[in-house]
Amino acid sequence: MRAAKIRKIIGRFMALALGIWATNVASQPTSPQESAKSVVKITSRFAGGKLESGTGFVWSQPDYVVTALHVVAGAASITVYSEALKKERGASVVAAHHESDLALLKLESNDLALTPLKVASVSPNSKEEYLIWGYPNDVNTMQGNDIKFAPSLAPPTMGSIFKSEAHFESVVGKQGYPKYQAKILRVGSTIQPGHSGAPIFDKSGAVVGIGDGGLRQGIALINWAIPAQVYLASLPASKDPKPTEPSKQANLYSTPVEKPVEVKMDAGEEGAEQNQNGSEEEHSLVLSWSAPLSEILATAEADEVNSVKELELPDWSKIIIDVYEDYQTGATVAVPQGTTLFFDPEDRMVEAESEEGRVRMIVYVAAGGGAEARDYFDDYLTSLKEWQLDPEEKDDLYEEENYSELTKTRVTFDEEGETQSDIFISLILDESDFLGTAVMVEDMQALSSEDLNLYKLMLLCVQLADFAID
């Protein structure tokens, strides 16, 4: 009799527990858009009034928020803003996990009642479609961007990005987070300043990764994220000390522009691109950061550095480069600071030109356009003049798995056999995404010294243009 009663009580308890569990599952978001309601903006205030911003998301409990440790390390105060509720609350760090560079925040008030997000595993070599939701470059309104993972032959770690542990410490510092052996997800598209701590969602809205950081190679980015399922479970119980000093990693990127400039690229009715949910998505180049040319070259490949020397630029140590990024494909495009890019809807090209129009830079980015986009761009450039092969310059083709770049020079001659016009072209295919850049100069003999210097700078910028490095 007593055993039967106990079984009955246990049965009622299990039914109640299952009912609660079922309710929680039913209330879980089922898409990235629904999950985005639990994404928050993190603002850290440091001694002296300096502010840093990042992204976070609600996890485990309605008053727990996960973000990147380097966003909040050493902060005098932390605020969490919910765009979904238009409310802001204070928060404090309750746990730090050094290996993964993750922090767990607890809200000072539990009245936001945002839904904790679920977590899912992901293969570092997954070819599925993902979205990162957050506040890149301190934007006011949260945005979701397509993201892809870069294939790796071996399970990727921080050590697979850096040349050595000494190189790792020279960049990140000896602060102890993240760790050199940390497991990561290599990201083949862009992660921006402000994406630190941002959740990466699969199609069901589950968190598979957490945006963490990036390095530059020239203007191209090497990006990584933290695998959520590998580390989140151990975060609440972590005994790692909470950092009392600001992180060096927060300064890995050059200072982003205060108000990012956006050049929208309308693909037109025939080329209208769609995101993974089937809705039309605006395609844009965004001016996201600027840096001295000397700083860019410090991380560039040797051939890019040699190109600068060959161009014989006057006082190039004072030159500033603006870097535009396409969040959809991970393409990065450089232009001399102060150069205005504009979109030509007739030809679907992004262009910039000198005051008198003798020097012209042309850019074309196509997500998923493949060889067809490359041929379209090449045919467009070919139609501008009756170009001839440059007898002094050979076409150069570089190829590796899923990536190719073809550079070539074409010219026209005047009646005396002197070069009249010149065009340098770069055609890059990264899997099915295409980035085309070119610099064209007309009436070379009539160029002013100012136009000549602009031409040299644009030549360099075309050589710097690339996709995020896998």
Backbone torsions as a table, in degrees:
resi	resn	phi	psi	omega
1	MET	NA	-47.3	-179.7
2	ARG	-65.2	-41.1	179.4
3	ALA	-61.8	-40.3	179.3
4	ALA	-64.0	-39.2	-179.8
5	LYS	-65.7	-41.7	179.2
6	ILE	-62.6	-43.0	179.1
7	ARG	-61.3	-37.3	-179.6
8	LYS	-66.2	-42.5	178.7
9	ILE	-64.1	-44.5	179.0
10	ILE	-61.2	-40.3	179.7
11	GLY	-61.8	-42.7	178.7
12	ARG	-64.4	-40.2	179.9
13	PHE	-63.3	-44.1	-179.5
14	MET	-65.2	-39.0	178.8
15	ALA	-63.6	-41.3	178.8
16	LEU	-64.5	-44.9	-179.4
17	ALA	-62.6	-44.2	179.3
18	LEU	-64.5	-35.4	178.4
19	GLY	-64.7	-42.7	178.0
20	ILE	-63.9	-44.9	-179.6
21	TRP	-60.6	-43.1	-179.3
22	ALA	-64.2	-37.2	178.9
23	THR	-63.9	-42.6	179.8
24	ASN	-63.2	-42.7	179.8
25	VAL	-63.8	-42.4	-178.2
26	ALA	-64.0	-30.8	-177.3
27	SER	-85.3	-5.3	-179.4
28	GLN	-68.4	141.3	175.1
29	PRO	-59.7	150.5	-178.8
30	THR	-120.3	10.5	178.3
31	SER	-152.6	159.0	177.0
32	PRO	-58.0	-35.7	-179.0
33	GLN	-65.8	-39.7	177.4
34	GLU	-69.9	-41.1	179.8
35	SER	-63.7	-29.9	-178.3
36	ALA	-61.2	-20.8	178.1
37	LYS	-66.5	-19.0	178.7
38	SER	-100.2	10.9	176.2
39	VAL	-92.7	139.6	-175.2
40	VAL	-131.2	160.1	175.9
41	LYS	-97.5	133.0	-179.4
42	ILE	-106.5	128.2	174.8
43	THR	-123.5	123.0	179.7
44	SER	-108.6	131.6	176.3
45	ARG	-107.8	130.2	-176.9
46	PHE	-111.1	169.4	178.2
47	ALA	-55.5	135.4	-177.1
48	GLY	92.1	-4.6	175.9
49	GLY	91.8	-0.6	-179.8
50	LYS	-65.3	139.3	-179.8
51	LEU	-114.1	141.3	172.0
52	GLU	-129.8	143.9	-179.9
53	SER	-124.6	154.8	177.5
54	GLY	-155.2	-161.7	-177.5
55	THR	-129.8	154.6	175.5
56	GLY	-148.4	177.3	178.0
57	PHE	-150.4	151.6	-178.8
58	VAL	-77.2	132.6	-176.8
59	TRP	-148.1	144.4	174.5
60	SER	74.1	-55.3	178.6
61	GLN	-136.0	154.3	-178.7
62	PRO	-60.3	-21.0	-179.4
63	ASP	-106.6	14.8	176.4
64	TYR	-109.1	133.8	179.8
65	VAL	-128.3	133.4	176.6
66	VAL	-100.4	137.4	173.5
67	THR	-149.1	-179.5	176.3
68	ALA	-78.2	136.7	-178.0
69	LEU	-60.2	-37.2	-176.7
70	HIS	-68.1	-15.4	177.5
71	VAL	-73.3	-36.3	-172.5
72	VAL	-111.6	-3.7	-177.1
73	ALA	-59.0	127.2	176.0
74	GLY	72.8	10.6	-177.6
75	ALA	-72.4	140.6	175.8
76	ALA	-74.6	-32.5	176.6
77	SER	-152.6	154.0	-178.5
78	ILE	-132.0	133.0	174.1
79	THR	-121.2	145.6	-179.7
80	VAL	-120.0	125.1	-178.1
81	TYR	-115.2	126.9	175.5
82	SER	-98.3	112.1	177.7
83	GLU	-68.4	-32.5	-179.5
84	ALA	-63.3	-36.6	-177.7
85	LEU	-104.0	-7.9	-176.8
86	LYS	57.4	41.1	-179.0
87	LYS	-130.4	150.4	179.8
88	GLU	-125.7	139.0	179.7
89	ARG	-137.6	151.0	174.1
90	GLY	-75.5	160.5	-179.9
91	ALA	-152.3	162.6	176.9
92	SER	-138.2	155.8	179.5
93	VAL	-79.8	123.0	178.6
94	VAL	-107.6	-16.7	177.4
95	ALA	-155.7	143.8	177.4
96	ALA	-129.1	138.0	177.8
97	HIS	-121.9	106.2	-170.8
98	HIS	-68.3	-43.8	-175.7
99	GLU	-56.3	-42.7	-174.8
100	SER	-94.4	-5.0	-176.8
101	ASP	59.9	43.8	179.1
102	LEU	-116.2	149.5	176.5
103	ALA	-131.2	144.5	174.6
104	LEU	-109.5	122.4	179.3
105	LEU	-104.1	148.5	173.1
106	LYS	-117.7	127.1	179.6
107	LEU	-69.5	144.1	179.3
108	GLU	-70.3	-24.1	177.4
109	SER	-129.0	143.0	-175.2
110	ASN	-101.7	26.1	-173.0
111	ASP	-95.1	-0.2	178.5
112	LEU	-73.2	-35.4	175.3
113	ALA	53.4	40.6	175.7
114	LEU	-78.3	151.9	-175.9
115	THR	-77.6	124.2	174.3
116	PRO	-62.7	138.6	-175.4
117	LEU	-88.9	149.5	177.0
118	LYS	-84.3	161.3	-176.6
119	VAL	-121.8	145.7	178.1
120	ALA	-137.5	156.0	177.8
121	SER	-82.1	161.2	178.5
122	VAL	-151.1	144.2	174.6
123	SER	-80.4	136.7	176.6
124	PRO	-58.9	-20.7	-179.0
125	ASN	-102.1	15.4	-177.8
126	SER	-61.5	139.2	176.4
127	LYS	-104.2	9.1	179.5
128	GLU	-70.5	170.7	-180.0
129	GLU	-94.8	138.0	-178.6
130	TYR	-135.4	162.2	177.7
131	LEU	-129.9	136.7	171.6
132	ILE	-106.4	126.7	-179.0
133	TRP	-111.9	129.3	179.8
134	GLY	179.2	-156.5	-173.5
135	TYR	-124.6	68.3	179.7
136	PRO	-64.7	140.3	177.2
137	ASN	55.7	31.2	174.2
138	ASP	60.4	34.6	178.6
139	VAL	-65.1	153.4	-178.6
140	ASN	-75.3	-35.4	-176.9
141	THR	-110.5	129.5	-179.6
142	MET	-58.9	145.3	178.2
143	GLN	-136.2	151.6	176.5
144	GLY	-108.1	133.7	-179.5
145	ASN	-127.3	141.2	175.3
146	ASP	-61.6	146.1	-179.9
147	ILE	-143.5	147.3	178.3
148	LYS	-134.0	149.8	178.4
149	PHE	-94.8	146.5	-178.9
150	ALA	-93.6	130.3	-178.6
151	PRO	-61.7	146.9	177.7
152	SER	-134.1	140.9	178.2
153	LEU	-71.4	-34.4	178.6
154	ALA	-122.3	158.8	177.7
155	PRO	-52.9	121.3	-173.6
156	PRO	-73.4	142.1	174.8
157	THR	-134.9	173.2	174.2
158	MET	-56.6	-34.7	-179.8
159	GLY	-64.1	-20.4	179.1
160	SER	-82.1	-10.3	178.2
161	ILE	-94.7	-42.2	-173.9
162	PHE	-94.2	151.1	-177.2
163	LYS	-65.2	-33.7	-178.2
164	SER	-161.2	170.1	177.6
165	GLU	-66.3	-31.6	177.2
166	ALA	-65.7	-40.4	176.9
167	HIS	-64.2	-41.7	177.9
168	PHE	-57.8	-47.5	-178.5
169	GLU	-69.6	-29.3	178.9
170	SER	-68.6	-26.8	-179.3
171	VAL	-91.8	-51.6	-175.4
172	VAL	-85.1	-24.1	-176.2
173	GLY	93.3	172.5	-180.0
174	LYS	-97.0	37.9	-177.0
175	GLN	-77.0	-17.4	176.3
176	GLY	95.8	1.3	177.3
177	TYR	-151.9	139.8	-12.1
178	PRO	-68.0	172.7	179.5
179	LYS	-88.6	152.5	179.9
180	TYR	-60.2	-30.8	-177.6
181	GLN	-91.2	3.9	-176.9
182	ALA	-58.4	136.7	174.4
183	LYS	-75.2	139.3	-176.5
184	ILE	-137.5	172.4	168.3
185	LEU	-114.8	119.5	176.3
186	ARG	-73.8	130.4	-176.5
187	VAL	-106.7	124.4	-177.4
188	GLY	-91.9	5.2	175.2
189	SER	-125.2	-171.7	-171.0
190	THR	-84.4	141.8	164.7
191	ILE	-120.2	125.8	-173.7
192	GLN	-98.8	158.7	167.2
193	PRO	-55.1	130.4	-174.3
194	GLY	105.5	-19.6	175.4
195	HIS	-82.2	-6.6	178.7
196	SER	-60.3	124.0	-177.7
197	GLY	89.6	-2.5	-177.2
198	ALA	-76.3	137.3	178.8
199	PRO	-75.9	143.0	172.2
200	ILE	-105.9	119.8	-173.6
201	PHE	-101.4	144.7	166.6
202	ASP	-86.5	-174.2	-174.7
203	LYS	-64.6	-23.8	-179.0
204	SER	-87.0	-5.0	-178.2
205	GLY	90.4	7.2	177.1
206	ALA	-80.4	147.8	179.1
207	VAL	-82.8	119.6	178.0
208	VAL	-108.1	-22.5	-179.0
209	GLY	-151.4	166.4	-179.1
210	ILE	-132.6	119.9	-179.6
211	GLY	-56.8	134.8	-176.3
212	ASP	-127.7	-47.0	-176.7
213	GLY	-178.4	-175.1	-179.9
214	GLY	-164.7	160.3	175.5
215	LEU	-125.7	161.0	177.5
216	ARG	-105.4	142.4	165.2
217	GLN	-122.7	97.8	-167.0
218	GLY	70.4	-121.3	173.5
219	ILE	-104.8	-11.1	177.2
220	ALA	-73.9	149.0	-175.0
221	LEU	-107.7	144.6	170.8
222	ILE	-111.8	111.6	-170.1
223	ASN	-116.8	155.0	177.0
224	TRP	-146.6	159.7	175.6
225	ALA	-133.5	165.2	179.8
226	ILE	-100.3	128.2	178.5
227	PRO	-67.4	119.3	-171.7
228	ALA	-62.5	-47.9	-174.3
229	GLN	-69.6	-23.4	180.0
230	VAL	-69.4	-36.6	-169.0
231	TYR	-117.5	-25.7	-171.4
232	LEU	-61.4	-38.1	-176.3
233	ALA	-60.5	-31.0	-177.8
234	SER	-91.7	-2.9	-177.1
235	LEU	-66.7	-49.5	-175.3
236	PRO	-59.6	-34.1	-176.5
237	ALA	-93.8	4.1	-177.5
238	SER	-62.7	136.7	178.3
239	LYS	-102.6	9.1	178.6
240	ASP	-61.1	140.3	-178.7
241	PRO	-65.5	147.0	177.5
242	LYS	-81.0	124.5	-177.1
243	PRO	-60.6	141.8	178.9
244	THR	-105.8	-7.9	179.0
245	GLU	-115.8	150.0	177.1
246	PRO	-60.5	151.2	-177.3
247	SER	-81.5	143.3	173.4
248	LYS	-71.7	-29.5	-176.4
249	GLN	-63.2	-25.2	179.6
250	ALA	-62.5	-16.3	-177.7
251	ASN	-110.0	20.0	-178.5
252	LEU	-65.6	-32.8	178.0
253	TYR	-91.0	152.4	168.7
254	SER	-65.4	158.9	-178.0
255	THR	-59.4	124.0	177.7
256	PRO	-68.6	156.4	178.1
257	VAL	-64.7	149.4	-175.7
258	GLU	-63.6	-43.4	178.4
259	LYS	-126.3	95.7	-176.8
260	PRO	-53.9	134.0	177.9
261	VAL	-89.2	133.1	-176.2
262	GLU	-117.8	128.6	174.7
263	VAL	-109.9	105.4	-177.2
264	LYS	-78.3	134.6	-180.0
265	MET	-112.2	97.8	179.0
266	ASP	-79.9	114.3	-175.2
267	ALA	-73.6	-7.9	-179.0
268	GLY	82.4	172.7	-174.7
269	GLU	-64.5	-42.1	-176.2
270	GLU	-72.6	-36.5	-175.6
271	GLY	-103.0	14.9	-177.6
272	ALA	-56.9	124.8	-177.8
273	GLU	-92.5	150.2	-178.5
274	GLN	-123.4	147.9	176.7
275	ASN	-85.1	-176.5	-172.3
276	GLN	-68.1	-13.6	178.9
277	ASN	-95.6	2.6	175.7
278	GLY	89.5	-2.0	-179.8
279	SER	-95.3	150.8	-179.5
280	GLU	-65.8	137.6	-177.3
281	GLU	-123.4	131.1	178.6
282	GLU	-66.2	139.0	-177.3
283	HIS	-110.7	123.0	-172.0
284	SER	-141.2	151.7	164.1
285	LEU	-101.3	128.5	-176.0
286	VAL	-117.4	125.7	174.3
287	LEU	-73.7	103.2	-171.2
288	SER	-108.1	-23.1	177.0
289	TRP	-159.4	161.7	178.5
290	SER	-133.7	152.2	-179.7
291	ALA	-157.1	152.5	173.8
292	PRO	-62.2	145.7	179.3
293	LEU	-57.7	-36.2	180.0
294	SER	-62.1	-36.9	179.3
295	GLU	-70.4	-38.8	178.5
296	ILE	-65.3	-43.3	-177.7
297	LEU	-69.4	-22.7	178.9
298	ALA	-64.2	-22.8	179.8
299	THR	-112.9	4.1	-174.5
300	ALA	-85.4	167.1	175.2
301	GLU	-69.4	157.3	-175.9
302	ALA	-60.8	-37.0	-178.0
303	ASP	-67.7	-31.1	177.0
304	GLU	-69.8	-38.1	177.0
305	VAL	-64.7	-42.7	179.3
306	ASN	-63.9	-33.2	179.1
307	SER	-61.9	-38.7	179.3
308	VAL	-63.1	-43.2	-179.7
309	LYS	-63.8	-39.2	-179.5
310	GLU	-68.4	-29.7	-178.9
311	LEU	-73.9	-17.9	178.6
312	GLU	52.7	53.8	179.0
313	LEU	-72.7	139.4	179.0
314	PRO	-74.9	124.3	175.4
315	ASP	49.8	50.6	-173.9
316	TRP	-68.1	-12.2	178.6
317	SER	-67.1	-17.8	-179.5
318	LYS	-99.8	2.8	-176.2
319	ILE	-78.8	134.6	177.2
320	ILE	-109.5	136.8	-179.7
321	ILE	-113.3	131.6	172.0
322	ASP	-91.6	137.2	-178.4
323	VAL	-117.8	120.7	175.4
324	TYR	-99.2	144.1	179.5
325	GLU	-129.8	144.9	173.5
326	ASP	-105.9	108.4	-174.9
327	TYR	-63.5	-26.7	-174.8
328	GLN	-73.2	-40.3	-176.1
329	THR	-107.1	-18.0	-174.6
330	GLY	86.0	9.9	179.5
331	ALA	-72.3	142.5	175.4
332	THR	-124.1	135.0	-177.3
333	VAL	-129.0	130.8	-179.6
334	ALA	-105.1	143.9	172.1
335	VAL	-140.8	152.1	175.2
336	PRO	-60.0	139.0	-177.9
337	GLN	-57.2	137.9	-179.0
338	GLY	94.9	-11.5	178.1
339	THR	-79.0	129.7	-178.2
340	THR	-94.9	124.5	174.0
341	LEU	-92.3	141.5	176.3
342	PHE	-139.1	154.5	-178.3
343	PHE	-99.2	129.4	176.0
344	ASP	-98.7	103.4	-174.6
345	PRO	-65.9	-23.9	-178.5
346	GLU	-68.7	-45.1	-178.6
347	ASP	-100.2	-7.6	-179.2
348	ARG	62.8	35.3	178.6
349	MET	-112.1	149.8	169.5
350	VAL	-98.0	130.5	-172.3
351	GLU	-135.0	160.8	171.1
352	ALA	-146.3	148.3	-178.8
353	GLU	-149.5	161.6	177.8
354	SER	-73.0	169.6	-175.5
355	GLU	-58.4	-39.8	-179.1
356	GLU	-93.0	-0.8	174.8
357	GLY	80.6	8.5	-178.7
358	ARG	-78.6	-26.6	179.2
359	VAL	-113.6	130.6	-172.4
360	ARG	-141.1	131.1	175.9
361	MET	-110.2	135.9	-175.6
362	ILE	-128.3	132.3	-177.1
363	VAL	-130.5	139.2	176.2
364	TYR	-140.5	123.8	179.4
365	VAL	-121.1	131.9	180.0
366	ALA	-137.1	118.1	176.5
367	ALA	-79.6	119.4	178.4
368	GLY	74.3	11.2	-177.0
369	GLY	-76.9	-27.4	176.4
370	GLY	58.1	-149.2	-176.5
371	ALA	-62.4	-29.5	179.4
372	GLU	-64.4	-42.0	177.5
373	ALA	-66.6	-40.4	177.8
374	ARG	-59.7	-45.8	-179.0
375	ASP	-66.5	-36.6	178.5
376	TYR	-61.7	-46.4	-179.6
377	PHE	-65.7	-44.6	-179.4
378	ASP	-62.9	-43.0	179.5
379	ASP	-64.8	-38.0	179.1
380	TYR	-61.9	-46.2	-179.7
381	LEU	-65.7	-39.2	-179.8
382	THR	-62.4	-31.6	-177.0
383	SER	-76.2	-11.5	-175.3
384	LEU	-73.4	-31.0	-178.6
385	LYS	-147.3	168.1	171.4
386	GLU	-88.6	77.0	-172.4
387	TRP	-70.7	152.0	173.7
388	GLN	-126.4	159.7	175.7
389	LEU	-64.4	141.6	174.7
390	ASP	-83.6	115.7	-176.5
391	PRO	-63.5	-17.5	-177.9
392	GLU	-98.6	-7.0	-176.9
393	GLU	-128.7	125.1	177.1
394	LYS	-95.8	149.5	173.6
395	ASP	-63.1	143.1	-177.0
396	ASP	-125.0	119.7	-179.9
397	LEU	-114.0	124.8	174.7
398	TYR	-115.2	130.5	-178.1
399	GLU	-135.5	141.2	166.9
400	GLU	-145.9	-179.7	-175.4
401	GLU	-58.9	123.3	176.8
402	ASN	64.6	16.4	-178.7
403	TYR	-148.2	138.4	174.8
404	SER	-151.1	148.8	174.2
405	GLU	-137.5	125.8	175.8
406	LEU	-114.3	123.5	174.8
407	THR	-116.8	142.3	-179.1
408	LYS	-154.8	157.2	179.2
409	THR	-122.9	136.1	175.8
410	ARG	-128.8	152.4	-174.9
411	VAL	-140.2	164.9	165.3
412	THR	-127.4	153.7	-177.6
413	PHE	-119.6	150.9	174.0
414	ASP	-86.3	-175.4	-175.6
415	GLU	-64.1	-24.1	-179.2
416	GLU	-92.3	4.7	178.1
417	GLY	83.6	9.0	177.4
418	GLU	-86.7	147.9	179.0
419	THR	-64.6	124.4	-179.7
420	GLN	-99.9	-46.4	178.5
421	SER	-131.8	154.2	-176.7
422	ASP	-146.4	141.6	175.1
423	ILE	-137.9	131.6	175.2
424	PHE	-110.6	128.2	-170.8
425	ILE	-124.0	137.4	173.1
426	SER	-124.5	125.3	-179.6
427	LEU	-120.9	110.5	-175.5
428	ILE	-117.2	128.7	173.0
429	LEU	-114.0	123.3	174.9
430	ASP	-117.6	100.1	-167.9
431	GLU	54.6	-115.2	-178.5
432	SER	-101.4	-0.3	179.5
433	ASP	-88.4	147.1	-177.0
434	PHE	-126.3	139.1	173.0
435	LEU	-131.3	117.4	177.4
436	GLY	-117.4	132.5	176.0
437	THR	-135.7	149.6	-180.0
438	ALA	-155.1	151.9	172.9
439	VAL	-126.4	126.5	-179.6
440	MET	-120.4	138.2	177.4
441	VAL	-127.9	137.8	179.0
442	GLU	-118.6	154.1	179.7
443	ASP	50.4	58.3	-174.2
444	MET	-57.6	-34.9	-177.3
445	GLN	-69.8	-18.5	-177.2
446	ALA	-100.7	6.6	-177.3
447	LEU	-66.7	135.6	172.0
448	SER	-74.9	164.6	178.7
449	SER	-62.3	-33.2	178.8
450	GLU	-66.7	-44.6	178.6
451	ASP	-66.7	-35.6	179.3
452	LEU	-63.7	-42.4	178.3
453	ASN	-66.3	-38.7	177.2
454	LEU	-63.5	-41.0	178.2
455	TYR	-60.1	-44.9	179.2
456	LYS	-62.7	-42.5	179.9
457	LEU	-64.6	-41.1	179.3
458	MET	-67.1	-34.6	174.3
459	LEU	-59.2	-44.4	178.3
460	LEU	-62.8	-42.2	-178.0
461	CYS	-63.5	-36.6	177.1
462	VAL	-63.7	-38.4	178.9
463	GLN	-69.9	-26.7	179.0
464	LEU	-80.0	-26.3	-176.1
465	ALA	-58.6	138.5	-178.3
466	ASP	-169.8	177.7	171.5
467	PHE	-94.4	163.1	172.1
468	ALA	-55.9	141.2	-172.5
469	ILE	-83.1	126.5	179.6
470	ASP	-77.3	NA	NA
